[in-house]
């Protein structure tokens, strides 16, 4: 498994599908900037995440699937 660090803004949270859609910047050595859904395994990972939050996250890539392995809010949405 390869791991990549990224930052972006949460666009949508689909907890039943265990997906977060994030608009992220370039992920060096992995992918260009874009908006895309990322799978997460544990619902506890995203319990404090809201749409609009800026986040730092780690992507684990196994050659087929890119999943969020860690995530933390770096700037909450301005409410």
N, CA, C and O atoms as a Maestro MAE file, in Angstrom:
{
 s_m_m2io_version
 :::
 2.0.0
}

f_m_ct {
 s_m_title
 :::
 protein
 m_atom[316] {
  # First column is atom index #
  i_m_mmod_type
  r_m_x_coord
  r_m_y_coord
  r_m_z_coord
  i_m_residue_number
  s_m_chain_name
  s_m_pdb_residue_name
  s_m_pdb_atom_name
  i_m_atomic_number
  :::
  1 25 0.845 -1.175 0.000 1 A "UNK " " N  " 7
  2 3 0.000 0.000 0.000 1 A "UNK " " CA " 6
  3 2 0.889 1.236 0.000 1 A "UNK " " C  " 6
  4 15 1.894 1.295 0.708 1 A "UNK " " O  " 8
  5 25 0.505 2.220 -0.803 2 A "UNK " " N  " 7
  6 3 1.199 3.505 -0.846 2 A "UNK " " CA " 6
  7 2 0.351 4.541 -0.136 2 A "UNK " " C  " 6
  8 15 -0.877 4.449 -0.136 2 A "UNK " " O  " 8
  9 25 1.007 5.541 0.479 3 A "UNK " " N  " 7
  10 3 0.300 6.581 1.219 3 A "UNK " " CA " 6
  11 2 0.700 7.955 0.707 3 A "UNK " " C  " 6
  12 15 1.865 8.201 0.393 3 A "UNK " " O  " 8
  13 25 -0.283 8.848 0.627 4 A "UNK " " N  " 7
  14 3 -0.079 10.194 0.107 4 A "UNK " " CA " 6
  15 2 -0.807 11.190 0.999 4 A "UNK " " C  " 6
  16 15 -1.925 10.931 1.444 4 A "UNK " " O  " 8
  17 25 -0.171 12.330 1.259 5 A "UNK " " N  " 7
  18 3 -0.768 13.393 2.059 5 A "UNK " " CA " 6
  19 2 -1.471 14.388 1.138 5 A "UNK " " C  " 6
  20 15 -0.982 14.694 0.051 5 A "UNK " " O  " 8
  21 25 -2.640 14.895 1.590 6 A "UNK " " N  " 7
  22 3 -3.408 15.826 0.770 6 A "UNK " " CA " 6
  23 2 -4.178 16.799 1.651 6 A "UNK " " C  " 6
  24 15 -4.393 16.554 2.838 6 A "UNK " " O  " 8
  25 25 -4.592 17.917 1.038 7 A "UNK " " N  " 7
  26 3 -5.463 18.881 1.697 7 A "UNK " " CA " 6
  27 2 -6.571 19.255 0.738 7 A "UNK " " C  " 6
  28 15 -6.377 19.286 -0.478 7 A "UNK " " O  " 8
  29 25 -7.744 19.540 1.301 8 A "UNK " " N  " 7
  30 3 -8.863 19.918 0.462 8 A "UNK " " CA " 6
  31 2 -10.040 20.400 1.284 8 A "UNK " " C  " 6
  32 15 -9.944 20.584 2.498 8 A "UNK " " O  " 8
  33 25 -11.170 20.602 0.586 9 A "UNK " " N  " 7
  34 3 -12.405 21.056 1.220 9 A "UNK " " CA " 6
  35 2 -13.483 20.006 0.995 9 A "UNK " " C  " 6
  36 15 -13.656 19.514 -0.120 9 A "UNK " " O  " 8
  37 25 -14.206 19.663 2.057 10 A "UNK " " N  " 7
  38 3 -15.262 18.654 1.990 10 A "UNK " " CA " 6
  39 2 -16.469 19.232 1.252 10 A "UNK " " C  " 6
  40 15 -17.000 20.276 1.630 10 A "UNK " " O  " 8
  41 25 -16.895 18.536 0.192 11 A "UNK " " N  " 7
  42 3 -18.049 18.956 -0.600 11 A "UNK " " CA " 6
  43 2 -19.323 18.227 -0.214 11 A "UNK " " C  " 6
  44 15 -20.398 18.826 -0.168 11 A "UNK " " O  " 8
  45 25 -19.205 16.933 0.065 12 A "UNK " " N  " 7
  46 3 -20.370 16.114 0.438 12 A "UNK " " CA " 6
  47 2 -19.925 15.006 1.367 12 A "UNK " " C  " 6
  48 15 -18.790 14.534 1.307 12 A "UNK " " O  " 8
  49 25 -20.852 14.599 2.233 13 A "UNK " " N  " 7
  50 3 -20.622 13.462 3.111 13 A "UNK " " CA " 6
  51 2 -21.753 12.472 2.868 13 A "UNK " " C  " 6
  52 15 -22.927 12.805 3.027 13 A "UNK " " O  " 8
  53 25 -21.390 11.258 2.483 14 A "UNK " " N  " 7
  54 3 -22.359 10.194 2.226 14 A "UNK " " CA " 6
  55 2 -22.072 9.060 3.206 14 A "UNK " " C  " 6
  56 15 -21.456 8.061 2.834 14 A "UNK " " O  " 8
  57 25 -22.521 9.210 4.477 15 A "UNK " " N  " 7
  58 3 -22.125 8.239 5.502 15 A "UNK " " CA " 6
  59 2 -22.608 6.819 5.237 15 A "UNK " " C  " 6
  60 15 -21.911 5.865 5.581 15 A "UNK " " O  " 8
  61 25 -23.789 6.653 4.633 16 A "UNK " " N  " 7
  62 3 -24.283 5.299 4.377 16 A "UNK " " CA " 6
  63 2 -23.451 4.568 3.339 16 A "UNK " " C  " 6
  64 15 -23.358 3.340 3.359 16 A "UNK " " O  " 8
  65 25 -22.846 5.324 2.433 17 A "UNK " " N  " 7
  66 3 -21.965 4.722 1.423 17 A "UNK " " CA " 6
  67 2 -20.500 4.782 1.847 17 A "UNK " " C  " 6
  68 15 -19.613 4.294 1.148 17 A "UNK " " O  " 8
  69 25 -20.267 5.396 3.018 18 A "UNK " " N  " 7
  70 3 -18.907 5.584 3.528 18 A "UNK " " CA " 6
  71 2 -18.023 6.309 2.525 18 A "UNK " " C  " 6
  72 15 -16.916 5.874 2.208 18 A "UNK " " O  " 8
  73 25 -18.552 7.442 2.030 19 A "UNK " " N  " 7
  74 3 -17.821 8.261 1.067 19 A "UNK " " CA " 6
  75 2 -17.791 9.715 1.514 19 A "UNK " " C  " 6
  76 15 -18.769 10.233 2.053 19 A "UNK " " O  " 8
  77 25 -16.660 10.362 1.282 20 A "UNK " " N  " 7
  78 3 -16.508 11.805 1.417 20 A "UNK " " CA " 6
  79 2 -16.109 12.335 0.055 20 A "UNK " " C  " 6
  80 15 -15.164 11.828 -0.549 20 A "UNK " " O  " 8
  81 25 -16.807 13.340 -0.440 21 A "UNK " " N  " 7
  82 3 -16.372 13.987 -1.671 21 A "UNK " " CA " 6
  83 2 -15.555 15.202 -1.264 21 A "UNK " " C  " 6
  84 15 -16.021 16.060 -0.515 21 A "UNK " " O  " 8
  85 25 -14.333 15.261 -1.768 22 A "UNK " " N  " 7
  86 3 -13.384 16.310 -1.389 22 A "UNK " " CA " 6
  87 2 -12.805 16.939 -2.652 22 A "UNK " " C  " 6
  88 15 -12.396 16.238 -3.578 22 A "UNK " " O  " 8
  89 25 -12.776 18.291 -2.677 23 A "UNK " " N  " 7
  90 3 -12.029 19.013 -3.719 23 A "UNK " " CA " 6
  91 2 -10.635 19.227 -3.139 23 A "UNK " " C  " 6
  92 15 -10.463 19.969 -2.173 23 A "UNK " " O  " 8
  93 25 -9.649 18.575 -3.733 24 A "UNK " " N  " 7
  94 3 -8.291 18.617 -3.187 24 A "UNK " " CA " 6
  95 2 -7.317 19.222 -4.182 24 A "UNK " " C  " 6
  96 15 -7.582 19.290 -5.382 24 A "UNK " " O  " 8
  97 25 -6.195 19.654 -3.655 25 A "UNK " " N  " 7
  98 3 -5.111 20.157 -4.493 25 A "UNK " " CA " 6
  99 2 -4.325 19.003 -5.090 25 A "UNK " " C  " 6
  100 15 -4.663 17.835 -4.900 25 A "UNK " " O  " 8
  101 25 -3.262 19.353 -5.820 26 A "UNK " " N  " 7
  102 3 -2.384 18.316 -6.370 26 A "UNK " " CA " 6
  103 2 -1.876 17.416 -5.250 26 A "UNK " " C  " 6
  104 15 -1.500 17.894 -4.179 26 A "UNK " " O  " 8
  105 25 -1.869 16.117 -5.503 27 A "UNK " " N  " 7
  106 3 -1.312 15.150 -4.569 27 A "UNK " " CA " 6
  107 2 -0.015 14.672 -5.213 27 A "UNK " " C  " 6
  108 15 -0.018 13.855 -6.134 27 A "UNK " " O  " 8
  109 25 1.089 15.203 -4.702 28 A "UNK " " N  " 7
  110 3 2.389 14.966 -5.317 28 A "UNK " " CA " 6
  111 2 2.673 13.484 -5.511 28 A "UNK " " C  " 6
  112 15 2.588 12.693 -4.572 28 A "UNK " " O  " 8
  113 25 3.013 13.120 -6.748 29 A "UNK " " N  " 7
  114 3 3.357 11.747 -7.078 29 A "UNK " " CA " 6
  115 2 2.177 10.822 -7.248 29 A "UNK " " C  " 6
  116 15 2.356 9.617 -7.426 29 A "UNK " " O  " 8
  117 25 0.940 11.379 -7.196 30 A "UNK " " N  " 7
  118 3 -0.222 10.500 -7.262 30 A "UNK " " CA " 6
  119 2 -1.303 10.989 -8.233 30 A "UNK " " C  " 6
  120 15 -1.671 10.263 -9.157 30 A "UNK " " O  " 8
  121 25 -1.824 12.227 -8.032 31 A "UNK " " N  " 7
  122 3 -2.902 12.699 -8.902 31 A "UNK " " CA " 6
  123 2 -2.964 14.223 -8.900 31 A "UNK " " C  " 6
  124 15 -2.520 14.873 -7.954 31 A "UNK " " O  " 8
  125 25 -3.523 14.787 -9.978 32 A "UNK " " N  " 7
  126 3 -3.682 16.246 -10.035 32 A "UNK " " CA " 6
  127 2 -4.862 16.699 -9.169 32 A "UNK " " C  " 6
  128 15 -5.643 15.884 -8.679 32 A "UNK " " O  " 8
  129 25 -4.967 18.002 -8.998 33 A "UNK " " N  " 7
  130 3 -6.089 18.580 -8.248 33 A "UNK " " CA " 6
  131 2 -7.409 18.220 -8.927 33 A "UNK " " C  " 6
  132 15 -7.509 18.233 -10.154 33 A "UNK " " O  " 8
  133 25 -8.417 17.901 -8.122 34 A "UNK " " N  " 7
  134 3 -9.746 17.565 -8.639 34 A "UNK " " CA " 6
  135 2 -10.708 17.403 -7.479 34 A "UNK " " C  " 6
  136 15 -10.303 17.450 -6.318 34 A "UNK " " O  " 8
  137 25 -11.973 17.213 -7.791 35 A "UNK " " N  " 7
  138 3 -12.979 16.846 -6.800 35 A "UNK " " CA " 6
  139 2 -13.343 15.391 -7.052 35 A "UNK " " C  " 6
  140 15 -13.622 14.999 -8.185 35 A "UNK " " O  " 8
  141 25 -13.337 14.595 -5.992 36 A "UNK " " N  " 7
  142 3 -13.660 13.181 -6.151 36 A "UNK " " CA " 6
  143 2 -14.094 12.582 -4.818 36 A "UNK " " C  " 6
  144 15 -13.765 13.114 -3.758 36 A "UNK " " O  " 8
  145 25 -14.834 11.471 -4.872 37 A "UNK " " N  " 7
  146 3 -15.213 10.787 -3.638 37 A "UNK " " CA " 6
  147 2 -14.083 9.867 -3.172 37 A "UNK " " C  " 6
  148 15 -13.400 9.227 -3.972 37 A "UNK " " O  " 8
  149 25 -13.916 9.827 -1.867 38 A "UNK " " N  " 7
  150 3 -12.960 8.916 -1.243 38 A "UNK " " CA " 6
  151 2 -13.714 8.046 -0.262 38 A "UNK " " C  " 6
  152 15 -14.564 8.533 0.484 38 A "UNK " " O  " 8
  153 25 -13.408 6.763 -0.259 39 A "UNK " " N  " 7
  154 3 -13.993 5.834 0.690 39 A "UNK " " CA " 6
  155 2 -13.298 5.987 2.036 39 A "UNK " " C  " 6
  156 15 -12.091 6.218 2.100 39 A "UNK " " O  " 8
  157 25 -14.070 5.855 3.109 40 A "UNK " " N  " 7
  158 3 -13.489 5.745 4.443 40 A "UNK " " CA " 6
  159 2 -14.063 4.488 5.080 40 A "UNK " " C  " 6
  160 15 -15.193 4.105 4.777 40 A "UNK " " O  " 8
  161 25 -13.309 3.845 5.950 41 A "UNK " " N  " 7
  162 3 -13.741 2.563 6.525 41 A "UNK " " CA " 6
  163 2 -14.528 2.726 7.816 41 A "UNK " " C  " 6
  164 15 -15.532 2.047 8.027 41 A "UNK " " O  " 8
  165 25 -14.078 3.614 8.667 42 A "UNK " " N  " 7
  166 3 -14.655 3.736 10.003 42 A "UNK " " CA " 6
  167 2 -15.472 5.022 10.108 42 A "UNK " " C  " 6
  168 15 -14.908 6.108 9.968 42 A "UNK " " O  " 8
  169 25 -16.794 4.934 10.352 43 A "UNK " " N  " 7
  170 3 -17.610 6.149 10.500 43 A "UNK " " CA " 6
  171 2 -17.092 7.087 11.588 43 A "UNK " " C  " 6
  172 15 -17.337 8.292 11.531 43 A "UNK " " O  " 8
  173 25 -16.384 6.553 12.570 44 A "UNK " " N  " 7
  174 3 -15.800 7.390 13.611 44 A "UNK " " CA " 6
  175 2 -14.768 8.365 13.075 44 A "UNK " " C  " 6
  176 15 -14.504 9.393 13.700 44 A "UNK " " O  " 8
  177 25 -14.176 8.055 11.916 45 A "UNK " " N  " 7
  178 3 -13.187 8.942 11.299 45 A "UNK " " CA " 6
  179 2 -13.797 10.287 10.923 45 A "UNK " " C  " 6
  180 15 -13.098 11.301 10.915 45 A "UNK " " O  " 8
  181 25 -15.088 10.310 10.611 46 A "UNK " " N  " 7
  182 3 -15.698 11.516 10.048 46 A "UNK " " CA " 6
  183 2 -16.772 12.117 10.958 46 A "UNK " " C  " 6
  184 15 -17.511 13.001 10.525 46 A "UNK " " O  " 8
  185 25 -16.873 11.659 12.202 47 A "UNK " " N  " 7
  186 3 -17.938 12.151 13.083 47 A "UNK " " CA " 6
  187 2 -17.838 13.647 13.357 47 A "UNK " " C  " 6
  188 15 -18.853 14.282 13.642 47 A "UNK " " O  " 8
  189 25 -16.636 14.229 13.279 48 A "UNK " " N  " 7
  190 3 -16.472 15.658 13.540 48 A "UNK " " CA " 6
  191 2 -16.217 16.463 12.260 48 A "UNK " " C  " 6
  192 15 -15.807 17.621 12.334 48 A "UNK " " O  " 8
  193 25 -16.451 15.867 11.103 49 A "UNK " " N  " 7
  194 3 -16.236 16.521 9.809 49 A "UNK " " CA " 6
  195 2 -17.569 17.060 9.303 49 A "UNK " " C  " 6
  196 15 -18.593 16.383 9.392 49 A "UNK " " O  " 8
  197 25 -17.554 18.289 8.768 50 A "UNK " " N  " 7
  198 3 -18.752 18.900 8.196 50 A "UNK " " CA " 6
  199 2 -18.471 19.361 6.772 50 A "UNK " " C  " 6
  200 15 -17.326 19.633 6.413 50 A "UNK " " O  " 8
  201 25 -19.524 19.445 5.968 51 A "UNK " " N  " 7
  202 3 -19.399 20.001 4.618 51 A "UNK " " CA " 6
  203 2 -18.848 21.415 4.739 51 A "UNK " " C  " 6
  204 15 -19.308 22.203 5.566 51 A "UNK " " O  " 8
  205 25 -17.873 21.726 3.916 52 A "UNK " " N  " 7
  206 3 -17.241 23.049 3.928 52 A "UNK " " CA " 6
  207 2 -15.953 23.105 4.719 52 A "UNK " " C  " 6
  208 15 -15.191 24.060 4.575 52 A "UNK " " O  " 8
  209 25 -15.681 22.099 5.563 53 A "UNK " " N  " 7
  210 3 -14.438 22.077 6.337 53 A "UNK " " CA " 6
  211 2 -13.233 21.888 5.415 53 A "UNK " " C  " 6
  212 15 -13.296 21.142 4.438 53 A "UNK " " O  " 8
  213 25 -12.139 22.576 5.742 54 A "UNK " " N  " 7
  214 3 -10.851 22.293 5.108 54 A "UNK " " CA " 6
  215 2 -10.194 21.190 5.924 54 A "UNK " " C  " 6
  216 15 -10.162 21.244 7.153 54 A "UNK " " O  " 8
  217 25 -9.672 20.191 5.224 55 A "UNK " " N  " 7
  218 3 -9.126 19.017 5.904 55 A "UNK " " CA " 6
  219 2 -7.751 18.651 5.365 55 A "UNK " " C  " 6
  220 15 -7.416 18.922 4.211 55 A "UNK " " O  " 8
  221 25 -6.972 18.032 6.229 56 A "UNK " " N  " 7
  222 3 -5.724 17.373 5.850 56 A "UNK " " CA " 6
  223 2 -6.007 15.883 5.980 56 A "UNK " " C  " 6
  224 15 -6.543 15.439 6.995 56 A "UNK " " O  " 8
  225 25 -5.649 15.107 4.956 57 A "UNK " " N  " 7
  226 3 -5.952 13.685 5.016 57 A "UNK " " CA " 6
  227 2 -4.858 12.873 4.358 57 A "UNK " " C  " 6
  228 15 -4.093 13.369 3.530 57 A "UNK " " O  " 8
  229 25 -4.807 11.609 4.751 58 A "UNK " " N  " 7
  230 3 -3.873 10.661 4.160 58 A "UNK " " CA " 6
  231 2 -4.670 9.699 3.294 58 A "UNK " " C  " 6
  232 15 -5.692 9.159 3.717 58 A "UNK " " O  " 8
  233 25 -4.190 9.496 2.082 59 A "UNK " " N  " 7
  234 3 -4.813 8.569 1.142 59 A "UNK " " CA " 6
  235 2 -3.979 7.292 1.132 59 A "UNK " " C  " 6
  236 15 -2.767 7.339 0.923 59 A "UNK " " O  " 8
  237 25 -4.621 6.167 1.357 60 A "UNK " " N  " 7
  238 3 -3.982 4.870 1.188 60 A "UNK " " CA " 6
  239 2 -4.418 4.304 -0.147 60 A "UNK " " C  " 6
  240 15 -5.616 4.224 -0.423 60 A "UNK " " O  " 8
  241 25 -3.473 3.912 -0.979 61 A "UNK " " N  " 7
  242 3 -3.784 3.398 -2.315 61 A "UNK " " CA " 6
  243 2 -3.172 2.017 -2.476 61 A "UNK " " C  " 6
  244 15 -1.962 1.838 -2.338 61 A "UNK " " O  " 8
  245 25 -4.036 1.032 -2.774 62 A "UNK " " N  " 7
  246 3 -3.581 -0.359 -2.889 62 A "UNK " " CA " 6
  247 2 -3.404 -0.820 -4.331 62 A "UNK " " C  " 6
  248 15 -3.234 -2.013 -4.584 62 A "UNK " " O  " 8
  249 25 -3.443 0.114 -5.277 63 A "UNK " " N  " 7
  250 3 -3.331 -0.237 -6.694 63 A "UNK " " CA " 6
  251 2 -4.676 -0.268 -7.375 63 A "UNK " " C  " 6
  252 15 -4.745 -0.225 -8.604 63 A "UNK " " O  " 8
  253 25 -5.761 -0.342 -6.600 64 A "UNK " " N  " 7
  254 3 -7.118 -0.342 -7.140 64 A "UNK " " CA " 6
  255 2 -7.995 0.750 -6.534 64 A "UNK " " C  " 6
  256 15 -8.733 1.428 -7.248 64 A "UNK " " O  " 8
  257 25 -7.910 0.916 -5.220 65 A "UNK " " N  " 7
  258 3 -8.805 1.810 -4.502 65 A "UNK " " CA " 6
  259 2 -8.013 2.818 -3.685 65 A "UNK " " C  " 6
  260 15 -7.024 2.476 -3.036 65 A "UNK " " O  " 8
  261 25 -8.472 4.085 -3.729 66 A "UNK " " N  " 7
  262 3 -7.898 5.142 -2.899 66 A "UNK " " CA " 6
  263 2 -8.849 5.373 -1.730 66 A "UNK " " C  " 6
  264 15 -10.012 5.724 -1.934 66 A "UNK " " O  " 8
  265 25 -8.359 5.177 -0.502 67 A "UNK " " N  " 7
  266 3 -9.183 5.322 0.704 67 A "UNK " " CA " 6
  267 2 -8.555 6.332 1.647 67 A "UNK " " C  " 6
  268 15 -7.335 6.499 1.674 67 A "UNK " " O  " 8
  269 25 -9.396 7.002 2.416 68 A "UNK " " N  " 7
  270 3 -8.905 7.872 3.472 68 A "UNK " " CA " 6
  271 2 -8.478 6.987 4.637 68 A "UNK " " C  " 6
  272 15 -9.259 6.175 5.135 68 A "UNK " " O  " 8
  273 25 -7.223 7.155 5.066 69 A "UNK " " N  " 7
  274 3 -6.760 6.397 6.224 69 A "UNK " " CA " 6
  275 2 -6.747 7.258 7.480 69 A "UNK " " C  " 6
  276 15 -7.001 6.757 8.575 69 A "UNK " " O  " 8
  277 25 -6.454 8.549 7.336 70 A "UNK " " N  " 7
  278 3 -6.560 9.501 8.446 70 A "UNK " " CA " 6
  279 2 -7.103 10.808 7.893 70 A "UNK " " C  " 6
  280 15 -6.898 11.133 6.724 70 A "UNK " " O  " 8
  281 25 -7.802 11.559 8.748 71 A "UNK " " N  " 7
  282 3 -8.336 12.855 8.342 71 A "UNK " " CA " 6
  283 2 -8.475 13.740 9.570 71 A "UNK " " C  " 6
  284 15 -8.847 13.276 10.647 71 A "UNK " " O  " 8
  285 25 -8.170 15.029 9.390 72 A "UNK " " N  " 7
  286 3 -8.367 15.985 10.478 72 A "UNK " " CA " 6
  287 2 -8.755 17.337 9.895 72 A "UNK " " C  " 6
  288 15 -8.302 17.716 8.815 72 A "UNK " " O  " 8
  289 25 -9.593 18.051 10.620 73 A "UNK " " N  " 7
  290 3 -10.025 19.387 10.209 73 A "UNK " " CA " 6
  291 2 -8.888 20.362 10.471 73 A "UNK " " C  " 6
  292 15 -8.332 20.392 11.569 73 A "UNK " " O  " 8
  293 25 -8.537 21.170 9.454 74 A "UNK " " N  " 7
  294 3 -7.520 22.206 9.656 74 A "UNK " " CA " 6
  295 2 -8.173 23.583 9.710 74 A "UNK " " C  " 6
  296 15 -7.586 24.517 10.257 74 A "UNK " " O  " 8
  297 25 -9.385 23.728 9.150 75 A "UNK " " N  " 7
  298 3 -10.130 24.981 9.239 75 A "UNK " " CA " 6
  299 2 -11.602 24.641 9.095 75 A "UNK " " C  " 6
  300 15 -12.029 24.216 8.022 75 A "UNK " " O  " 8
  301 25 -12.391 24.820 10.154 76 A "UNK " " N  " 7
  302 3 -13.817 24.519 10.045 76 A "UNK " " CA " 6
  303 2 -14.519 25.493 9.100 76 A "UNK " " C  " 6
  304 15 -14.057 26.611 8.874 76 A "UNK " " O  " 8
  305 25 -15.644 25.038 8.556 77 A "UNK " " N  " 7
  306 3 -16.472 25.897 7.720 77 A "UNK " " CA " 6
  307 2 -16.876 27.112 8.550 77 A "UNK " " C  " 6
  308 15 -17.177 26.981 9.737 77 A "UNK " " O  " 8
  309 25 -16.884 28.278 7.940 78 A "UNK " " N  " 7
  310 3 -17.347 29.488 8.626 78 A "UNK " " CA " 6
  311 2 -18.869 29.480 8.638 78 A "UNK " " C  " 6
  312 15 -19.499 29.629 7.591 78 A "UNK " " O  " 8
  313 25 -19.458 29.308 9.800 79 A "UNK " " N  " 7
  314 3 -20.917 29.225 9.917 79 A "UNK " " CA " 6
  315 2 -21.480 30.548 10.345 79 A "UNK " " C  " 6
  316 15 -22.694 30.682 10.499 79 A "UNK " " O  " 8
  :::
 }
 m_bond[315] {
  # First column is bond index #
  i_m_from
  i_m_to
  i_m_order
  :::
  1 1 2 1
  2 2 3 1
  3 3 4 2
  4 3 5 1
  5 5 6 1
  6 6 7 1
  7 7 8 2
  8 7 9 1
  9 9 10 1
  10 10 11 1
  11 11 12 2
  12 11 13 1
  13 13 14 1
  14 14 15 1
  15 15 16 2
  16 15 17 1
  17 17 18 1
  18 18 19 1
  19 19 20 2
  20 19 21 1
  21 21 22 1
  22 22 23 1
  23 23 24 2
  24 23 25 1
  25 25 26 1
  26 26 27 1
  27 27 28 2
  28 27 29 1
  29 29 30 1
  30 30 31 1
  31 31 32 2
  32 31 33 1
  33 33 34 1
  34 34 35 1
  35 35 36 2
  36 35 37 1
  37 37 38 1
  38 38 39 1
  39 39 40 2
  40 39 41 1
  41 41 42 1
  42 42 43 1
  43 43 44 2
  44 43 45 1
  45 45 46 1
  46 46 47 1
  47 47 48 2
  48 47 49 1
  49 49 50 1
  50 50 51 1
  51 51 52 2
  52 51 53 1
  53 53 54 1
  54 54 55 1
  55 55 56 2
  56 55 57 1
  57 57 58 1
  58 58 59 1
  59 59 60 2
  60 59 61 1
  61 61 62 1
  62 62 63 1
  63 63 64 2
  64 63 65 1
  65 65 66 1
  66 66 67 1
  67 67 68 2
  68 67 69 1
  69 69 70 1
  70 70 71 1
  71 71 72 2
  72 71 73 1
  73 73 74 1
  74 74 75 1
  75 75 76 2
  76 75 77 1
  77 77 78 1
  78 78 79 1
  79 79 80 2
  80 79 81 1
  81 81 82 1
  82 82 83 1
  83 83 84 2
  84 83 85 1
  85 85 86 1
  86 86 87 1
  87 87 88 2
  88 87 89 1
  89 89 90 1
  90 90 91 1
  91 91 92 2
  92 91 93 1
  93 93 94 1
  94 94 95 1
  95 95 96 2
  96 95 97 1
  97 97 98 1
  98 98 99 1
  99 99 100 2
  100 99 101 1
  101 101 102 1
  102 102 103 1
  103 103 104 2
  104 103 105 1
  105 105 106 1
  106 106 107 1
  107 107 108 2
  108 107 109 1
  109 109 110 1
  110 110 111 1
  111 111 112 2
  112 111 113 1
  113 113 114 1
  114 114 115 1
  115 115 116 2
  116 115 117 1
  117 117 118 1
  118 118 119 1
  119 119 120 2
  120 119 121 1
  121 121 122 1
  122 122 123 1
  123 123 124 2
  124 123 125 1
  125 125 126 1
  126 126 127 1
  127 127 128 2
  128 127 129 1
  129 129 130 1
  130 130 131 1
  131 131 132 2
  132 131 133 1
  133 133 134 1
  134 134 135 1
  135 135 136 2
  136 135 137 1
  137 137 138 1
  138 138 139 1
  139 139 140 2
  140 139 141 1
  141 141 142 1
  142 142 143 1
  143 143 144 2
  144 143 145 1
  145 145 146 1
  146 146 147 1
  147 147 148 2
  148 147 149 1
  149 149 150 1
  150 150 151 1
  151 151 152 2
  152 151 153 1
  153 153 154 1
  154 154 155 1
  155 155 156 2
  156 155 157 1
  157 157 158 1
  158 158 159 1
  159 159 160 2
  160 159 161 1
  161 161 162 1
  162 162 163 1
  163 163 164 2
  164 163 165 1
  165 165 166 1
  166 166 167 1
  167 167 168 2
  168 167 169 1
  169 169 170 1
  170 170 171 1
  171 171 172 2
  172 171 173 1
  173 173 174 1
  174 174 175 1
  175 175 176 2
  176 175 177 1
  177 177 178 1
  178 178 179 1
  179 179 180 2
  180 179 181 1
  181 181 182 1
  182 182 183 1
  183 183 184 2
  184 183 185 1
  185 185 186 1
  186 186 187 1
  187 187 188 2
  188 187 189 1
  189 189 190 1
  190 190 191 1
  191 191 192 2
  192 191 193 1
  193 193 194 1
  194 194 195 1
  195 195 196 2
  196 195 197 1
  197 197 198 1
  198 198 199 1
  199 199 200 2
  200 199 201 1
  201 201 202 1
  202 202 203 1
  203 203 204 2
  204 203 205 1
  205 205 206 1
  206 206 207 1
  207 207 208 2
  208 207 209 1
  209 209 210 1
  210 210 211 1
  211 211 212 2
  212 211 213 1
  213 213 214 1
  214 214 215 1
  215 215 216 2
  216 215 217 1
  217 217 218 1
  218 218 219 1
  219 219 220 2
  220 219 221 1
  221 221 222 1
  222 222 223 1
  223 223 224 2
  224 223 225 1
  225 225 226 1
  226 226 227 1
  227 227 228 2
  228 227 229 1
  229 229 230 1
  230 230 231 1
  231 231 232 2
  232 231 233 1
  233 233 234 1
  234 234 235 1
  235 235 236 2
  236 235 237 1
  237 237 238 1
  238 238 239 1
  239 239 240 2
  240 239 241 1
  241 241 242 1
  242 242 243 1
  243 243 244 2
  244 243 245 1
  245 245 246 1
  246 246 247 1
  247 247 248 2
  248 247 249 1
  249 249 250 1
  250 250 251 1
  251 251 252 2
  252 251 253 1
  253 253 254 1
  254 254 255 1
  255 255 256 2
  256 255 257 1
  257 257 258 1
  258 258 259 1
  259 259 260 2
  260 259 261 1
  261 261 262 1
  262 262 263 1
  263 263 264 2
  264 263 265 1
  265 265 266 1
  266 266 267 1
  267 267 268 2
  268 267 269 1
  269 269 270 1
  270 270 271 1
  271 271 272 2
  272 271 273 1
  273 273 274 1
  274 274 275 1
  275 275 276 2
  276 275 277 1
  277 277 278 1
  278 278 279 1
  279 279 280 2
  280 279 281 1
  281 281 282 1
  282 282 283 1
  283 283 284 2
  284 283 285 1
  285 285 286 1
  286 286 287 1
  287 287 288 2
  288 287 289 1
  289 289 290 1
  290 290 291 1
  291 291 292 2
  292 291 293 1
  293 293 294 1
  294 294 295 1
  295 295 296 2
  296 295 297 1
  297 297 298 1
  298 298 299 1
  299 299 300 2
  300 299 301 1
  301 301 302 1
  302 302 303 1
  303 303 304 2
  304 303 305 1
  305 305 306 1
  306 306 307 1
  307 307 308 2
  308 307 309 1
  309 309 310 1
  310 310 311 1
  311 311 312 2
  312 311 313 1
  313 313 314 1
  314 314 315 1
  315 315 316 2
  :::
 }
}
